[in-house]
Amino acid sequence: MSASGGTKAIVAALAANLAIAVAKFVAFLFSGSSSMLAESVHSVADSGNQGLLLLGGKKAKREATPQHPFGYGRERYIYAFLVSIVLFSVGGMFAIYEGYEKIKHPHEIEHWYWPVGVLVFAIIAESFSFRTAIKESNPLRGDLSWTQFIRRAKAPELPVVLLEDLGALVGLFLALAGVGLALGTGNGVWDGIGTLCIGILLIVIAVVLAAETKSLLLGESAGLDEVKKIEAALVDGDTVTRVIHMRTLHLGPEELLVAAKVAVQHDDTATEVASAINAAEARIRASVPIARVIYLEPDIYRTPEATPDAAPEAGTPDTPAP
């Protein structure tokens, strides 16, 4: 799966959220609606999150140094994890606190047309942002479901923007429902309930984002299709006869480390083995371009039956499994 940064989707979301945040704050000042205040803070948090994603993408492009020989590709994972923290603390916890206060001390909404008008405008703007994120994601998603795409994507930006935009749209409808019920019943408690629901929604999204980016930070292997391509590229049937064992690791969304022990013919010369290793590396890079760091160790493959002593446990790092 290609690891596009989804910059167009991030910029579209940033522009939409900045405009919406200003409109929501104005509506809150005129109406006193807690749902509008929670949504205002939500939009400000989302704007900051998109800024973090853009900053992470820029920092990840730095050249490798002796202190960081594999580069800075994981910066994008770190900033995506920060997004989940901001969404949880600034967005979710604030909304829950504000909702609790409004339920405990309800008051009527003033100038109802301000919050209703702004919420309708925000729904339209967020819909365009969400549509852009979907269009950017579809070429990368392929045949995967949306849940599979979010769980398997190695580039964190598009899943983050997709979940943020989805959460924003659902939150806007919750705010609209809360405001509408408060206006219809004359009871401001409904506005607080809507705010509370927004907070719970944001926390759920933040937890999902944190779990997915944590997995990326810990280090994920290549996808199954990429692993199959690498294995097929390694073996030429002549000098390299089989893959004894292999490990892959994403150093960033667009950089993959490949380490493998491969079997070579026992009577090949050192020159022939070195040439075969170089050719195998070239085949891997041609088949999986993001495989940029490759370490191959040649070995002589022996089946357990050919070993005089009892065969060691299969699958251990230093002993080839049959």
ZADO-1210 file (C-alpha; in nm, 4 decimals, padded with zeros to 6 digits):
<atoms>
<atom x="00.0000" y="00.0000" z="00.0000" code="MET" pos="1"/>
<atom x="00.1393" y="00.3337" z="-00.0931" code="SER" pos="2"/>
<atom x="00.2017" y="00.5719" z="00.1921" code="ALA" pos="3"/>
<atom x="00.0831" y="00.9050" z="00.0755" code="SER" pos="4"/>
<atom x="00.0814" y="01.1882" z="00.3241" code="GLY" pos="5"/>
<atom x="-00.2611" y="01.3162" z="00.2129" code="GLY" pos="6"/>
<atom x="-00.1475" y="01.6809" z="00.2224" code="THR" pos="7"/>
<atom x="-00.4456" y="01.7987" z="00.0172" code="LYS" pos="8"/>
<atom x="-00.6873" y="01.6419" z="00.2661" code="ALA" pos="9"/>
<atom x="-00.5001" y="01.7961" z="00.5612" code="ILE" pos="10"/>
<atom x="-00.5029" y="02.1459" z="00.4091" code="VAL" pos="11"/>
<atom x="-00.8735" y="02.1160" z="00.3208" code="ALA" pos="12"/>
<atom x="-00.9543" y="02.0087" z="00.6769" code="ALA" pos="13"/>
<atom x="-00.7417" y="02.2905" z="00.8231" code="LEU" pos="14"/>
<atom x="-00.9117" y="02.5580" z="00.6127" code="ALA" pos="15"/>
<atom x="-01.2580" y="02.4246" z="00.6975" code="ALA" pos="16"/>
<atom x="-01.1898" y="02.3991" z="01.0698" code="ASN" pos="17"/>
<atom x="-01.0448" y="02.7505" z="01.0993" code="LEU" pos="18"/>
<atom x="-01.3494" y="02.9025" z="00.9308" code="ALA" pos="19"/>
<atom x="-01.5882" y="02.6893" z="01.1342" code="ILE" pos="20"/>
<atom x="-01.4125" y="02.7661" z="01.4652" code="ALA" pos="21"/>
<atom x="-01.4550" y="03.1418" z="01.4157" code="VAL" pos="22"/>
<atom x="-01.8211" y="03.1012" z="01.3216" code="ALA" pos="23"/>
<atom x="-01.8913" y="02.8773" z="01.6221" code="LYS" pos="24"/>
<atom x="-01.7288" y="03.1163" z="01.8676" code="PHE" pos="25"/>
<atom x="-01.9413" y="03.4018" z="01.7332" code="VAL" pos="26"/>
<atom x="-02.2537" y="03.1865" z="01.7663" code="ALA" pos="27"/>
<atom x="-02.1601" y="03.0938" z="02.1242" code="PHE" pos="28"/>
<atom x="-02.1106" y="03.4570" z="02.2215" code="LEU" pos="29"/>
<atom x="-02.4582" y="03.5495" z="02.0912" code="PHE" pos="30"/>
<atom x="-02.6469" y="03.2413" z="02.2118" code="SER" pos="31"/>
<atom x="-02.4658" y="03.1130" z="02.5212" code="GLY" pos="32"/>
<atom x="-02.5064" y="02.7546" z="02.3959" code="SER" pos="33"/>
<atom x="-02.2671" y="02.5093" z="02.5637" code="SER" pos="34"/>
<atom x="-02.2899" y="02.2808" z="02.2607" code="SER" pos="35"/>
<atom x="-02.1583" y="02.5667" z="02.0493" code="MET" pos="36"/>
<atom x="-01.8734" y="02.6290" z="02.2945" code="LEU" pos="37"/>
<atom x="-01.7792" y="02.2588" z="02.2931" code="ALA" pos="38"/>
<atom x="-01.7925" y="02.2533" z="01.9141" code="GLU" pos="39"/>
<atom x="-01.5826" y="02.5731" z="01.8991" code="SER" pos="40"/>
<atom x="-01.3083" y="02.4151" z="02.1111" code="VAL" pos="41"/>
<atom x="-01.3414" y="02.0960" z="01.9035" code="HIS" pos="42"/>
<atom x="-01.2758" y="02.2922" z="01.5815" code="SER" pos="43"/>
<atom x="-00.9806" y="02.4757" z="01.7386" code="VAL" pos="44"/>
<atom x="-00.8344" y="02.1412" z="01.8517" code="ALA" pos="45"/>
<atom x="-00.8860" y="01.9949" z="01.5038" code="ASP" pos="46"/>
<atom x="-00.7126" y="02.2963" z="01.3464" code="SER" pos="47"/>
<atom x="-00.4164" y="02.2462" z="01.5784" code="GLY" pos="48"/>
<atom x="-00.4140" y="01.8769" z="01.4937" code="ASN" pos="49"/>
<atom x="-00.3897" y="01.9447" z="01.1216" code="GLN" pos="50"/>
<atom x="-00.1041" y="02.1843" z="01.1962" code="GLY" pos="51"/>
<atom x="00.0703" y="01.9054" z="01.3889" code="LEU" pos="52"/>
<atom x="00.0290" y="01.6645" z="01.0957" code="LEU" pos="53"/>
<atom x="00.1793" y="01.9150" z="00.8527" code="LEU" pos="54"/>
<atom x="00.4681" y="01.9837" z="01.0929" code="LEU" pos="55"/>
<atom x="00.5321" y="01.6116" z="01.1363" code="GLY" pos="56"/>
<atom x="00.5385" y="01.5616" z="00.7592" code="GLY" pos="57"/>
<atom x="00.7940" y="01.8412" z="00.7219" code="LYS" pos="58"/>
<atom x="01.0207" y="01.7123" z="00.9996" code="LYS" pos="59"/>
<atom x="01.0079" y="01.3579" z="00.8627" code="ALA" pos="60"/>
<atom x="01.1798" y="01.4745" z="00.5418" code="LYS" pos="61"/>
<atom x="01.5068" y="01.5568" z="00.7193" code="ARG" pos="62"/>
<atom x="01.8147" y="01.3681" z="00.6031" code="GLU" pos="63"/>
<atom x="01.9560" y="01.0856" z="00.8120" code="ALA" pos="64"/>
<atom x="02.2353" y="01.1731" z="01.0549" code="THR" pos="65"/>
<atom x="02.4998" y="00.9636" z="01.2353" code="PRO" pos="66"/>
<atom x="02.2853" y="00.9851" z="01.5479" code="GLN" pos="67"/>
<atom x="01.9713" y="00.8845" z="01.3549" code="HIS" pos="68"/>
<atom x="02.1084" y="00.6672" z="01.0723" code="PRO" pos="69"/>
<atom x="01.7646" y="00.5461" z="00.9614" code="PHE" pos="70"/>
<atom x="01.6283" y="00.8981" z="00.9205" code="GLY" pos="71"/>
<atom x="01.3264" y="01.0698" z="01.0733" code="TYR" pos="72"/>
<atom x="01.0365" y="00.8950" z="00.9007" code="GLY" pos="73"/>
<atom x="00.8729" y="00.8052" z="01.2333" code="ARG" pos="74"/>
<atom x="00.8232" y="01.1745" z="01.3145" code="GLU" pos="75"/>
<atom x="00.4912" y="01.1401" z="01.1330" code="ARG" pos="76"/>
<atom x="00.3835" y="00.8689" z="01.3772" code="TYR" pos="77"/>
<atom x="00.4850" y="01.0799" z="01.6776" code="ILE" pos="78"/>
<atom x="00.2862" y="01.3831" z="01.5639" code="TYR" pos="79"/>
<atom x="-00.0145" y="01.1650" z="01.4810" code="ALA" pos="80"/>
<atom x="00.0003" y="01.0296" z="01.8378" code="PHE" pos="81"/>
<atom x="00.0099" y="01.3869" z="01.9690" code="LEU" pos="82"/>
<atom x="-00.3098" y="01.4502" z="01.7721" code="VAL" pos="83"/>
<atom x="-00.4881" y="01.1784" z="01.9680" code="SER" pos="84"/>
<atom x="-00.3717" y="01.3354" z="02.2955" code="ILE" pos="85"/>
<atom x="-00.4932" y="01.6814" z="02.1930" code="VAL" pos="86"/>
<atom x="-00.8269" y="01.5403" z="02.0754" code="LEU" pos="87"/>
<atom x="-00.8714" y="01.3565" z="02.4068" code="PHE" pos="88"/>
<atom x="-00.7706" y="01.6388" z="02.6401" code="SER" pos="89"/>
<atom x="-00.8620" y="01.9638" z="02.4668" code="VAL" pos="90"/>
<atom x="-01.1636" y="01.8326" z="02.2763" code="GLY" pos="91"/>
<atom x="-01.3164" y="01.5419" z="02.4668" code="GLY" pos="92"/>
<atom x="-01.2496" y="01.6253" z="02.8320" code="MET" pos="93"/>
<atom x="-01.3419" y="01.9910" z="02.7886" code="PHE" pos="94"/>
<atom x="-01.6718" y="01.8974" z="02.6231" code="ALA" pos="95"/>
<atom x="-01.7579" y="01.6535" z="02.9022" code="ILE" pos="96"/>
<atom x="-01.6819" y="01.9163" z="03.1667" code="TYR" pos="97"/>
<atom x="-01.8859" y="02.1795" z="02.9834" code="GLU" pos="98"/>
<atom x="-02.1754" y="01.9375" z="02.9321" code="GLY" pos="99"/>
<atom x="-02.1782" y="01.8446" z="03.3012" code="TYR" pos="100"/>
<atom x="-02.1824" y="02.2120" z="03.4024" code="GLU" pos="101"/>
<atom x="-02.4670" y="02.2885" z="03.1625" code="LYS" pos="102"/>
<atom x="-02.6747" y="01.9957" z="03.2884" code="ILE" pos="103"/>
<atom x="-02.6117" y="02.1045" z="03.6466" code="LYS" pos="104"/>
<atom x="-02.6821" y="02.4736" z="03.5755" code="HIS" pos="105"/>
<atom x="-02.9029" y="02.4894" z="03.2630" code="PRO" pos="106"/>
<atom x="-03.0101" y="02.8149" z="03.0998" code="HIS" pos="107"/>
<atom x="-03.2093" y="02.8987" z="02.7919" code="GLU" pos="108"/>
<atom x="-03.0454" y="02.9535" z="02.4547" code="ILE" pos="109"/>
<atom x="-03.0607" y="03.3123" z="02.3311" code="GLU" pos="110"/>
<atom x="-03.0743" y="03.4212" z="01.9667" code="HIS" pos="111"/>
<atom x="-03.1382" y="03.0644" z="01.8477" code="TRP" pos="112"/>
<atom x="-03.0764" y="03.1510" z="01.4827" code="TYR" pos="113"/>
<atom x="-02.7027" y="03.2005" z="01.5470" code="TRP" pos="114"/>
<atom x="-02.6218" y="02.8461" z="01.6607" code="PRO" pos="115"/>
<atom x="-02.8606" y="02.6840" z="01.4134" code="VAL" pos="116"/>
<atom x="-02.7252" y="02.8856" z="01.1204" code="GLY" pos="117"/>
<atom x="-02.3623" y="02.8227" z="01.2126" code="VAL" pos="118"/>
<atom x="-02.4200" y="02.4505" z="01.2649" code="LEU" pos="119"/>
<atom x="-02.5789" y="02.4168" z="00.9201" code="VAL" pos="120"/>
<atom x="-02.2839" y="02.6082" z="00.7681" code="PHE" pos="121"/>
<atom x="-02.0377" y="02.3882" z="00.9589" code="ALA" pos="122"/>
<atom x="-02.2054" y="02.0679" z="00.8407" code="ILE" pos="123"/>
<atom x="-02.1726" y="02.1836" z="00.4792" code="ILE" pos="124"/>
<atom x="-01.8057" y="02.2832" z="00.5233" code="ALA" pos="125"/>
<atom x="-01.7128" y="01.9628" z="00.7067" code="GLU" pos="126"/>
<atom x="-01.8893" y="01.7580" z="00.4385" code="SER" pos="127"/>
<atom x="-01.6625" y="01.9072" z="00.1721" code="PHE" pos="128"/>
<atom x="-01.3558" y="01.8377" z="00.3889" code="SER" pos="129"/>
<atom x="-01.4717" y="01.4786" z="00.4518" code="PHE" pos="130"/>
<atom x="-01.5340" y="01.4310" z="00.0791" code="ARG" pos="131"/>
<atom x="-01.1781" y="01.5452" z="00.0018" code="THR" pos="132"/>
<atom x="-01.0349" y="01.3004" z="00.2572" code="ALA" pos="133"/>
<atom x="-01.2401" y="01.0149" z="00.1059" code="ILE" pos="134"/>
<atom x="-01.1218" y="01.0993" z="-00.2480" code="LYS" pos="135"/>
<atom x="-00.7593" y="01.1111" z="-00.1315" code="GLU" pos="136"/>
<atom x="-00.7950" y="00.7781" z="00.0498" code="SER" pos="137"/>
<atom x="-00.9788" y="00.5755" z="-00.2157" code="ASN" pos="138"/>
<atom x="-00.6754" y="00.5135" z="-00.4450" code="PRO" pos="139"/>
<atom x="-00.4772" y="00.3853" z="-00.1452" code="LEU" pos="140"/>
<atom x="-00.7653" y="00.1908" z="00.0074" code="ARG" pos="141"/>
<atom x="-00.8215" y="-00.0335" z="-00.2942" code="GLY" pos="142"/>
<atom x="-01.0474" y="-00.3254" z="-00.2050" code="ASP" pos="143"/>
<atom x="-01.0098" y="-00.2781" z="00.1700" code="LEU" pos="144"/>
<atom x="-01.3038" y="-00.1759" z="00.3839" code="SER" pos="145"/>
<atom x="-01.2754" y="00.1581" z="00.5623" code="TRP" pos="146"/>
<atom x="-01.2089" y="-00.0186" z="00.8934" code="THR" pos="147"/>
<atom x="-00.9316" y="-00.2275" z="00.7352" code="GLN" pos="148"/>
<atom x="-00.7812" y="00.0806" z="00.5697" code="PHE" pos="149"/>
<atom x="-00.7643" y="00.2711" z="00.8985" code="ILE" pos="150"/>
<atom x="-00.6117" y="-00.0283" z="01.0767" code="ARG" pos="151"/>
<atom x="-00.3576" y="-00.1198" z="00.8054" code="ARG" pos="152"/>
<atom x="-00.2531" y="00.2191" z="00.6643" code="ALA" pos="153"/>
<atom x="00.1144" y="00.2924" z="00.7301" code="LYS" pos="154"/>
<atom x="00.0745" y="00.6660" z="00.6633" code="ALA" pos="155"/>
<atom x="-00.1121" y="00.8069" z="00.9653" code="PRO" pos="156"/>
<atom x="-00.2382" y="01.1337" z="00.8161" code="GLU" pos="157"/>
<atom x="-00.5338" y="01.0132" z="00.6098" code="LEU" pos="158"/>
<atom x="-00.6805" y="00.7879" z="00.8814" code="PRO" pos="159"/>
<atom x="-00.6464" y="01.0764" z="01.1276" code="VAL" pos="160"/>
<atom x="-00.8217" y="01.3241" z="00.8980" code="VAL" pos="161"/>
<atom x="-01.0928" y="01.0717" z="00.8102" code="LEU" pos="162"/>
<atom x="-01.1723" y="00.9995" z="01.1750" code="LEU" pos="163"/>
<atom x="-01.1556" y="01.3682" z="01.2700" code="GLU" pos="164"/>
<atom x="-01.3911" y="01.4699" z="00.9898" code="ASP" pos="165"/>
<atom x="-01.6298" y="01.1853" z="01.0686" code="LEU" pos="166"/>
<atom x="-01.6251" y="01.2807" z="01.4359" code="GLY" pos="167"/>
<atom x="-01.6792" y="01.6459" z="01.3466" code="ALA" pos="168"/>
<atom x="-01.9839" y="01.5663" z="01.1329" code="LEU" pos="169"/>
<atom x="-02.1398" y="01.3398" z="01.3961" code="VAL" pos="170"/>
<atom x="-02.0607" y="01.5990" z="01.6636" code="GLY" pos="171"/>
<atom x="-02.2295" y="01.8731" z="01.4622" code="LEU" pos="172"/>
<atom x="-02.5480" y="01.6683" z="01.4303" code="PHE" pos="173"/>
<atom x="-02.5356" y="01.5978" z="01.8047" code="LEU" pos="174"/>
<atom x="-02.4961" y="01.9689" z="01.8723" code="ALA" pos="175"/>
<atom x="-02.7826" y="02.0488" z="01.6352" code="LEU" pos="176"/>
<atom x="-03.0011" y="01.7918" z="01.8099" code="ALA" pos="177"/>
<atom x="-02.9107" y="01.9297" z="02.1527" code="GLY" pos="178"/>
<atom x="-02.9815" y="02.2882" z="02.0503" code="VAL" pos="179"/>
<atom x="-03.3036" y="02.1883" z="01.8746" code="GLY" pos="180"/>
<atom x="-03.4364" y="01.9964" z="02.1751" code="LEU" pos="181"/>
<atom x="-03.3372" y="02.2787" z="02.4093" code="ALA" pos="182"/>
<atom x="-03.5255" y="02.5280" z="02.1909" code="LEU" pos="183"/>
<atom x="-03.8270" y="02.3005" z="02.1435" code="GLY" pos="184"/>
<atom x="-03.8692" y="02.2121" z="02.5119" code="THR" pos="185"/>
<atom x="-03.7381" y="02.5340" z="02.6641" code="GLY" pos="186"/>
<atom x="-03.5077" y="02.3187" z="02.8783" code="ASN" pos="187"/>
<atom x="-03.1354" y="02.3974" z="02.8524" code="GLY" pos="188"/>
<atom x="-03.0477" y="02.0541" z="02.9934" code="VAL" pos="189"/>
<atom x="-03.0754" y="01.9123" z="02.6413" code="TRP" pos="190"/>
<atom x="-02.7999" y="02.1461" z="02.5264" code="ASP" pos="191"/>
<atom x="-02.5791" y="02.0054" z="02.8028" code="GLY" pos="192"/>
<atom x="-02.6663" y="01.6470" z="02.7060" code="ILE" pos="193"/>
<atom x="-02.5678" y="01.7204" z="02.3467" code="GLY" pos="194"/>
<atom x="-02.2376" y="01.8637" z="02.4702" code="THR" pos="195"/>
<atom x="-02.1772" y="01.5573" z="02.6862" code="LEU" pos="196"/>
<atom x="-02.2368" y="01.3267" z="02.3877" code="CYS" pos="197"/>
<atom x="-01.9878" y="01.5282" z="02.1817" code="ILE" pos="198"/>
<atom x="-01.7251" y="01.4813" z="02.4527" code="GLY" pos="199"/>
<atom x="-01.7796" y="01.1041" z="02.4695" code="ILE" pos="200"/>
<atom x="-01.7570" y="01.0824" z="02.0887" code="LEU" pos="201"/>
<atom x="-01.4268" y="01.2728" z="02.0804" code="LEU" pos="202"/>
<atom x="-01.2753" y="01.0544" z="02.3517" code="ILE" pos="203"/>
<atom x="-01.3731" y="00.7354" z="02.1660" code="VAL" pos="204"/>
<atom x="-01.2102" y="00.8666" z="01.8464" code="ILE" pos="205"/>
<atom x="-00.9010" y="00.9760" z="02.0400" code="ALA" pos="206"/>
<atom x="-00.8631" y="00.6275" z="02.1934" code="VAL" pos="207"/>
<atom x="-00.8917" y="00.4627" z="01.8486" code="VAL" pos="208"/>
<atom x="-00.6297" y="00.6993" z="01.7042" code="LEU" pos="209"/>
<atom x="-00.3969" y="00.6439" z="01.9997" code="ALA" pos="210"/>
<atom x="-00.4190" y="00.2651" z="01.9633" code="ALA" pos="211"/>
<atom x="-00.3444" y="00.2717" z="01.5900" code="GLU" pos="212"/>
<atom x="-00.0566" y="00.5211" z="01.6106" code="THR" pos="213"/>
<atom x="00.0905" y="00.3370" z="01.9094" code="LYS" pos="214"/>
<atom x="00.1144" y="00.0251" z="01.6922" code="SER" pos="215"/>
<atom x="00.2957" y="00.2256" z="01.4238" code="LEU" pos="216"/>
<atom x="00.5328" y="00.3759" z="01.6808" code="LEU" pos="217"/>
<atom x="00.6212" y="00.0322" z="01.8173" code="LEU" pos="218"/>
<atom x="00.7083" y="-00.0773" z="01.4633" code="GLY" pos="219"/>
<atom x="00.4933" y="-00.2631" z="01.2143" code="GLU" pos="220"/>
<atom x="00.6045" y="-00.5095" z="00.9502" code="SER" pos="221"/>
<atom x="00.5343" y="-00.4766" z="00.5804" code="ALA" pos="222"/>
<atom x="00.1917" y="-00.5742" z="00.4529" code="GLY" pos="223"/>
<atom x="00.1262" y="-00.9320" z="00.3450" code="LEU" pos="224"/>
<atom x="00.1357" y="-00.8442" z="-00.0267" code="ASP" pos="225"/>
<atom x="00.4690" y="-00.6652" z="00.0128" code="GLU" pos="226"/>
<atom x="00.6165" y="-00.9577" z="00.2086" code="VAL" pos="227"/>
<atom x="00.5187" y="-01.1976" z="-00.0716" code="LYS" pos="228"/>
<atom x="00.6744" y="-00.9684" z="-00.3338" code="LYS" pos="229"/>
<atom x="00.9992" y="-00.9427" z="-00.1369" code="ILE" pos="230"/>
<atom x="01.0209" y="-01.3197" z="-00.0895" code="GLU" pos="231"/>
<atom x="00.9583" y="-01.3770" z="-00.4596" code="ALA" pos="232"/>
<atom x="01.2232" y="-01.1192" z="-00.5527" code="ALA" pos="233"/>
<atom x="01.4842" y="-01.2726" z="-00.3223" code="LEU" pos="234"/>
<atom x="01.4900" y="-01.6191" z="-00.4756" code="VAL" pos="235"/>
<atom x="01.6401" y="-01.6542" z="-00.8234" code="ASP" pos="236"/>
<atom x="01.6458" y="-02.0367" z="-00.8208" code="GLY" pos="237"/>
<atom x="02.0144" y="-02.0379" z="-00.9132" code="ASP" pos="238"/>
<atom x="02.2408" y="-01.8883" z="-00.6476" code="THR" pos="239"/>
<atom x="01.9730" y="-01.7841" z="-00.3957" code="VAL" pos="240"/>
<atom x="01.7646" y="-02.0974" z="-00.3555" code="THR" pos="241"/>
<atom x="01.5291" y="-02.0075" z="-00.0703" code="ARG" pos="242"/>
<atom x="01.4487" y="-01.7622" z="00.2110" code="VAL" pos="243"/>
<atom x="01.5446" y="-01.9169" z="00.5451" code="ILE" pos="244"/>
<atom x="01.3832" y="-01.6409" z="00.7505" code="HIS" pos="245"/>
<atom x="01.3031" y="-01.2744" z="00.7036" code="MET" pos="246"/>
<atom x="01.2023" y="-00.9699" z="00.9095" code="ARG" pos="247"/>
<atom x="01.0605" y="-00.6411" z="00.7830" code="THR" pos="248"/>
<atom x="01.0050" y="-00.3135" z="00.9686" code="LEU" pos="249"/>
<atom x="00.8605" y="00.0226" z="00.8676" code="HIS" pos="250"/>
<atom x="01.1135" y="00.2960" z="00.9495" code="LEU" pos="251"/>
<atom x="00.8469" y="00.5409" z="00.8352" code="GLY" pos="252"/>
<atom x="00.5411" y="00.5350" z="00.6111" code="PRO" pos="253"/>
<atom x="00.7561" y="00.5403" z="00.2979" code="GLU" pos="254"/>
<atom x="01.0674" y="00.3518" z="00.4091" code="GLU" pos="255"/>
<atom x="01.0966" y="-00.0193" z="00.4794" code="LEU" pos="256"/>
<atom x="01.3808" y="-00.2158" z="00.6364" code="LEU" pos="257"/>
<atom x="01.4315" y="-00.5736" z="00.5130" code="VAL" pos="258"/>
<atom x="01.6587" y="-00.8210" z="00.6923" code="ALA" pos="259"/>
<atom x="01.6775" y="-01.1791" z="00.5669" code="ALA" pos="260"/>
<atom x="01.8888" y="-01.4912" z="00.5819" code="LYS" pos="261"/>
<atom x="01.8952" y="-01.6612" z="00.2424" code="VAL" pos="262"/>
<atom x="02.0219" y="-01.9993" z="00.1305" code="ALA" pos="263"/>
<atom x="02.2974" y="-02.0131" z="-00.1339" code="VAL" pos="264"/>
<atom x="02.4699" y="-02.3029" z="-00.3104" code="GLN" pos="265"/>
<atom x="02.7419" y="-02.4610" z="-00.0946" code="HIS" pos="266"/>
<atom x="02.9978" y="-02.4624" z="-00.3746" code="ASP" pos="267"/>
<atom x="02.9501" y="-02.0978" z="-00.4858" code="ASP" pos="268"/>
<atom x="03.2509" y="-01.8706" z="-00.4576" code="THR" pos="269"/>
<atom x="03.2485" y="-01.5549" z="-00.2462" code="ALA" pos="270"/>
<atom x="03.2351" y="-01.3479" z="-00.5646" code="THR" pos="271"/>
<atom x="02.9327" y="-01.5377" z="-00.6915" code="GLU" pos="272"/>
<atom x="02.7531" y="-01.5024" z="-00.3569" code="VAL" pos="273"/>
<atom x="02.8259" y="-01.1294" z="-00.3404" code="ALA" pos="274"/>
<atom x="02.6945" y="-01.0815" z="-00.6941" code="SER" pos="275"/>
<atom x="02.3819" y="-01.2821" z="-00.6114" code="ALA" pos="276"/>
<atom x="02.3171" y="-01.0716" z="-00.2991" code="ILE" pos="277"/>
<atom x="02.3538" y="-00.7481" z="-00.4957" code="ASN" pos="278"/>
<atom x="02.1192" y="-00.8783" z="-00.7643" code="ALA" pos="279"/>
<atom x="01.8646" y="-00.9833" z="-00.5003" code="ALA" pos="280"/>
<atom x="01.8724" y="-00.6348" z="-00.3444" code="GLU" pos="281"/>
<atom x="01.8131" y="-00.4790" z="-00.6852" code="ALA" pos="282"/>
<atom x="01.5148" y="-00.7107" z="-00.7472" code="ARG" pos="283"/>
<atom x="01.3636" y="-00.6217" z="-00.4096" code="ILE" pos="284"/>
<atom x="01.3920" y="-00.2478" z="-00.4730" code="ARG" pos="285"/>
<atom x="01.2370" y="-00.2881" z="-00.8164" code="ALA" pos="286"/>
<atom x="00.9486" y="-00.4920" z="-00.6773" code="SER" pos="287"/>
<atom x="00.8898" y="-00.2893" z="-00.3562" code="VAL" pos="288"/>
<atom x="01.0363" y="00.0619" z="-00.4028" code="PRO" pos="289"/>
<atom x="00.9899" y="00.1608" z="-00.0355" code="ILE" pos="290"/>
<atom x="01.2327" y="-00.1186" z="00.0654" code="ALA" pos="291"/>
<atom x="01.5290" y="00.1166" z="00.0959" code="ARG" pos="292"/>
<atom x="01.7324" y="-00.0455" z="00.3752" code="VAL" pos="293"/>
<atom x="01.8174" y="-00.4096" z="00.2986" code="ILE" pos="294"/>
<atom x="02.0451" y="-00.6482" z="00.4897" code="TYR" pos="295"/>
<atom x="02.0907" y="-00.9978" z="00.3446" code="LEU" pos="296"/>
<atom x="02.2911" y="-01.2765" z="00.5103" code="GLU" pos="297"/>
<atom x="02.3899" y="-01.5756" z="00.2972" code="PRO" pos="298"/>
<atom x="02.3917" y="-01.9193" z="00.4573" code="ASP" pos="299"/>
<atom x="02.3992" y="-02.2876" z="00.3657" code="ILE" pos="300"/>
<atom x="02.0604" y="-02.4461" z="00.4187" code="TYR" pos="301"/>
<atom x="02.0577" y="-02.7882" z="00.5852" code="ARG" pos="302"/>
<atom x="01.7506" y="-02.9912" z="00.6667" code="THR" pos="303"/>
<atom x="01.7289" y="-03.1428" z="01.0174" code="PRO" pos="304"/>
<atom x="01.7801" y="-03.4906" z="00.8699" code="GLU" pos="305"/>
<atom x="02.1180" y="-03.3812" z="00.7372" code="ALA" pos="306"/>
<atom x="02.2357" y="-03.2667" z="01.0812" code="THR" pos="307"/>
<atom x="02.4185" y="-03.5310" z="01.2893" code="PRO" pos="308"/>
<atom x="02.2685" y="-03.4161" z="01.6209" code="ASP" pos="309"/>
<atom x="01.9058" y="-03.3593" z="01.7067" code="ALA" pos="310"/>
<atom x="01.7497" y="-03.0810" z="01.5086" code="ALA" pos="311"/>
<atom x="01.7164" y="-02.7502" z="01.6974" code="PRO" pos="312"/>
<atom x="01.3795" y="-02.5933" z="01.7411" code="GLU" pos="313"/>
<atom x="01.2449" y="-02.4718" z="01.4058" code="ALA" pos="314"/>
<atom x="01.2175" y="-02.1038" z="01.3514" code="GLY" pos="315"/>
<atom x="01.4981" y="-01.9886" z="01.5828" code="THR" pos="316"/>
<atom x="01.6942" y="-01.6865" z="01.4531" code="PRO" pos="317"/>
<atom x="02.0217" y="-01.8680" z="01.3881" code="ASP" pos="318"/>
<atom x="01.8929" y="-02.2019" z="01.2708" code="THR" pos="319"/>
<atom x="01.6992" y="-02.2415" z="00.9450" code="PRO" pos="320"/>
<atom x="01.3629" y="-02.4083" z="00.9686" code="ALA" pos="321"/>
<atom x="01.2867" y="-02.6722" z="00.7014" code="PRO" pos="322"/>
</atoms>
